[in-house]
Amino acid sequence: MGPELQLSVRAEPGVEVVVARGELDLSTAPLLCRGIERAAGARRRPRVVIDLRALAFCDSTGLRALIGAAQEIRALAGVMALVVAPGSQLDELLAVTGAREFLAAAASAQDALALVCESG
């Protein structure tokens, strides 16, 4: 069994930032979903950045959790963006599956913050 998923949440001006470390899979996806839900619930029209640069692994369950979270936030008239390390396993997963169609992603936290602030 790999490293557990660790989450931290911090508030930036107008945006909640969730930072995930470890592995995102069947056993840890519910934890990520709860963290995103708490961050999104902090605002009426949520703006959420999910920083996944320290994620060591993501499987299809984790990817489904991210897509589902993005859909929920859109339903609340909000916006969500991911921070994904270029060339990482998650970056490749997003490219291979076509998930970038549903998930806004940036290579830096600053770029992801700009995405959610411009879109919201």
C-alpha angles and dihedrals in degrees: 000000000000130000117308119247114264121195134192126180127202134173121237120183104296094346137084114217120204115194117198126195128181128020129341110205143121093303098044104035092088090057091053091047091052091049092051091045091053091048093047092045090060091075138042094227099025125216110192133177117195110202107205100165092112093050110120097191141006126186131191092277090056091048091051089050091054093048091047091050091051090051092049092050091048089051087058089053089253136123134231132192133184129222107216127177110240111250093014124135089257092050089054091046091053091049097046095046097042089236091141085080087069101027126059108218135184134183095230137040090236092056092047091050089051090050094054094042093050093045097045 
